[in-house]
Amino acid sequence: MATDNRMGERRSGGPGHRLFVAHPRSLGMSWAQHGAGAVKIGAELIGAGCAAMVHAAVPGLFTDTAGKTVARIYDHIQSRKAGAANPDSWPDYEI
């Protein structure tokens, strides 16, 4: 009986669907594709943050690393939005 309820929850958009499926699908991605993209962007942002902290201590190092990384990620997100089936319903950011 419990299995039937869980199956019904998934079909009706229960918590599991909302937490793991709804957002990636709204972007035209699978859970795995979305996860891989989010990990990649997160790692790039961590690297940019580390470069910015080193730059704070030694201004001659990593003079444009953080800015270029953020600009590149922003351009990537905007190009995905422009290529979406319905760009007007695309979120302002996609992570």
C-alpha positions as CSV (number, residue, x, y, z in Angstrom):
1,M,0.0,0.0,0.0
2,A,2.8,2.5,0.8
3,T,4.3,1.8,-2.6
4,D,1.1,2.9,-4.2
5,N,1.1,6.2,-2.3
6,R,4.7,6.9,-3.3
7,M,3.9,6.2,-7.0
8,G,0.9,8.5,-6.8
9,E,3.1,11.2,-5.2
10,R,5.5,11.1,-8.1
11,R,2.8,11.3,-10.7
12,S,1.1,14.1,-8.9
13,G,4.2,16.2,-8.3
14,G,4.9,15.3,-4.7
15,P,7.9,16.5,-2.7
16,G,10.3,14.1,-4.5
17,H,9.2,15.4,-7.9
18,R,9.5,19.0,-6.8
19,L,12.9,18.5,-5.2
20,F,14.6,16.4,-7.9
21,V,12.8,16.6,-11.2
22,A,10.7,19.7,-11.7
23,H,13.5,22.3,-12.0
24,P,15.8,20.3,-14.3
25,R,12.8,19.5,-16.5
26,S,11.8,23.2,-16.6
27,L,15.3,23.8,-18.2
28,G,15.0,20.8,-20.6
29,M,17.5,18.7,-18.7
30,S,17.6,15.4,-16.9
31,W,18.6,15.3,-13.2
32,A,22.1,14.1,-14.1
33,Q,22.6,16.7,-16.8
34,H,21.5,19.5,-14.4
35,G,23.7,18.1,-11.7
36,A,26.8,17.9,-13.9
37,G,26.3,21.5,-15.1
38,A,25.7,22.8,-11.5
39,V,28.9,21.0,-10.3
40,K,30.9,22.4,-13.2
41,I,29.6,26.0,-12.6
42,G,30.1,25.6,-8.8
43,A,33.7,24.5,-9.3
44,E,34.4,27.3,-11.6
45,L,33.0,29.8,-9.1
46,I,35.0,28.3,-6.3
47,G,38.1,28.7,-8.4
48,A,37.3,32.3,-9.3
49,G,36.7,33.0,-5.6
50,C,40.1,31.5,-4.6
51,A,41.7,33.6,-7.3
52,A,40.0,36.7,-6.0
53,M,41.2,36.0,-2.5
54,V,44.8,35.5,-3.7
55,H,44.4,38.7,-5.8
56,A,43.3,40.6,-2.6
57,A,46.6,39.6,-0.9
58,V,48.9,39.9,-4.0
59,P,47.2,42.4,-6.4
60,G,49.6,41.5,-9.3
61,L,48.2,38.0,-9.5
62,F,45.0,36.8,-11.0
63,T,44.1,40.4,-12.1
64,D,41.1,39.4,-14.2
65,T,40.5,35.7,-13.5
66,A,37.4,36.2,-11.3
67,G,35.8,38.8,-13.6
68,K,36.4,36.8,-16.7
69,T,35.0,33.6,-15.1
70,V,31.8,35.3,-14.0
71,A,31.3,36.9,-17.4
72,R,31.9,33.6,-19.2
73,I,29.3,31.8,-16.9
74,Y,26.8,34.6,-17.4
75,D,27.2,34.5,-21.2
76,H,26.7,30.7,-21.1
77,I,23.5,31.1,-19.1
78,Q,22.2,33.8,-21.4
79,S,22.9,31.8,-24.5
80,R,21.0,28.8,-23.0
81,K,18.1,31.1,-22.2
82,A,18.1,32.5,-25.8
83,G,18.0,29.0,-27.2
84,A,15.2,27.8,-25.0
85,A,11.8,26.8,-26.4
86,N,10.2,29.5,-24.2
87,P,12.8,32.1,-23.2
88,D,10.2,34.3,-21.4
89,S,9.6,31.6,-18.8
90,W,13.3,30.9,-18.3
91,P,14.6,31.8,-14.9
92,D,17.1,34.7,-14.5
93,Y,19.7,32.2,-13.5
94,E,19.9,28.4,-13.9
95,I,21.8,26.5,-11.3
